[in-house]
């Protein structure tokens, strides 16, 4: 599937007003865990913020985990890849597996996933770190992504797949994230 050396984490629009609008506290908490794991495992992290002037910045609990290596891209387009230079930024990491999650599943996450697939990436959607305002839109977004080749996973699937073994040097740190 994916490994620490071929993966890129792409978090879409987990911003204060959007998290409140979708009642996405649980998904936001899972997103925070994925960002923490990315830092521990040294996986590059790209973050998008949809119109932050109106929707606010990335939720504070998550942005507090950002490092100097975290790339934050403001956007107006629904797909991250439709923003100027975003596709080039992703390509610059030379990684072909995308671990994707965010808000809203059926809009910005869906359109970003579609563009990533069309650019030749293999995309893994963390379903339990993604949300829409209503469940039907979320489920339909997930269904459409599956139909064009996105693999649907959970946070724990991603974390244990990246570790590969309980002998991994960061096993205890990652395991602590899910307890």
Secondary structure, DSSP 8 states (H G I E B T S, - for coil): ---TTTEEEEEE--BHHHHHHTT-HHHHHHHHHHHHHHHHTT--EEEEEESHHHH-SB-HHHHTT--TT-EEEEESSSSGGGSTTHHHHHHHT---EEEEEEB-IIIIIHHHHHHHHHTT-EEEEEGGG-B-SSHHHHHHHHHHHHHTT-EEE-HHHHHHHHH-STTSTTHHHHHHHH-
